[in-house]
Amino acid sequence: MEETLSVAQMYERLLELATPLAALDLPLLDAHGATMASDLLLDEKVAIKSGTKINSTQIALAASLGLDRLPCRPHPRVVIISAGDDLVEPGSKLADEDDEYESNSWFLTTFMKETGAHAFRVHTIPETSEELKLIVEDQLVRADLIVISGESGDESFELINSVLSQLGQMTTIIPNLAESGKHNYGVIGPDKTPIVTLPGDPIGNFLSAEIFIRPMVLKMLAMSEINRATKKLKLNKDIYPVQEKANYIRGKINSDGSVEPLENQELISTLSLADCLITLGEKDKKLSAGDSVNVIMINQG
């Protein structure tokens, strides 16, 4: 049975799966990029606040105080899997017109690393339910979160769903989000490992990673802020959103401070060209040049 949820409702559902990882005392170099699990005090003042992502200067501060370890939330271990019999590894040849190069796992792995996770890409692309089941079960030992994507058009969704339903209780969701598709989520295995299936279309995959998966990982890190920075800017072009759905339109901020929706939103190239997402709610209709819009800052380096 499928549910249709608003973006906000799905965001809350998936965040419920993510819990902060248990704190560890990590050696300084391993602590770099992790999250402080408790305040570090210097002369009774907070020098490094709990929930802070530890940077190089804070490592130096700890060392100058004679500390060789810091109390940290470890980097979440995120396993990335792509499944589908039409997916082909880059560098290989496409056998027929139904084949497509697999790009989602490459994006998700590097995106998760940028977010602060230890991301592991499974190099084998399973084509059958038996292969996928073996891979998922094999990865449980090293995963705090598993993310799976399939083929464009969600053609492999039933394959993925049939396997995951054997391993745990899964819920199928369609968020009320333009350029999106079916999602699965649940917990599997003896440790109740959270697992999420994302749409196979690269743009839908990207949006779900940004809106849902990134906050999950940051919550596991116990970060004090799990959402991207936002701004209110003026449009320099009209926008015609998909009606009655939330829209996240790839945009570019101009030198005058206005925001411009990129042309050809259906192209995957907009994902790397954009430096923001222009957000429109389910009730928003046409917006005109000069109107103020909310934007989420992305690809900021």
C-alpha positions, 0 to 999 in steps of 0.5 A: 500500500502506498501513502502520499505525504507532504514533503514536511511529513516525509521529512519527519518520518525519515528523521525518526529513523535516524538517531545520534550515534553513541559517543566515542573518544577518538584520536585527534586525527580521527576526530577531524570532521566528526561532531563534538559529543560534549562541550570542551571547556577552557577556563570554565568557558566553552571552547568547542561546543557540543554539536560542532563539526570539528575543524583543523583549528579545533584539533590544534586547540585540543592538542595545545591543551595536551589532549590526544582524544576528543569525545565525538559522534563517529562518522555514520557508515552509509552504504550505497547500492544501485539495483536494476538490470538495465544499469551499466557501470561507467566505462563499459558499453551500453548493450541496447537502448534500454541500458543506462549508465549508473550515476546515482551511486556515484553521486550519493557516495560522494554527497554522503562524504561531503555531508560527513559520513563514511560512505561505501559504494557497493561496486556490484550492480545486482540484477536479480532479487537473489543478488540484491538480498545477498548484498544487502544482508552482507552490508548490514555488518558495516552500515548505520544507514543503507540507501538504495536507488534503481533505474530511471522511471522507477523500473526496478522499484518492485525488485527492490521492494520485494527484497526489502519486504523479506528483510523487514517491515517497509513502507512505500511513500510518494512525496507530494514533490515535483520530479520525484517518485516512489520511496521505501523506508524501514528498518532491517536486520538484527540491529534495526538498521534504517534503510531508504529507497530513493527514486531512480531518476537522477534529479529525483534522487538528488532532491531526495538526498538533499531534502531527506537523507542529508538531514538524517546523516547530520542527525546521526552526527548530532549536529546542532543544525541539520538543515541548509542555510536559506535566503529570501531573494527576488526572482529575475524571471517568471516561474511556472511550477508544477501545480499542487506539488512542492517544487525545488527548482535549480537556480543561480544567484546573480551578482545583483542578488537576484535569483534566476531559475536555470533553463532546461530543468529536466537536464542532469547538468542543472544539478552541478550548475545550480548554487541554490534551490528555489522552493515553492509550496504545494499551493504556490502558483505562477511567480513573476519576476520581482517576486520574493522567493525562499532559496536553499543554498547548495553547492557552496564549496 
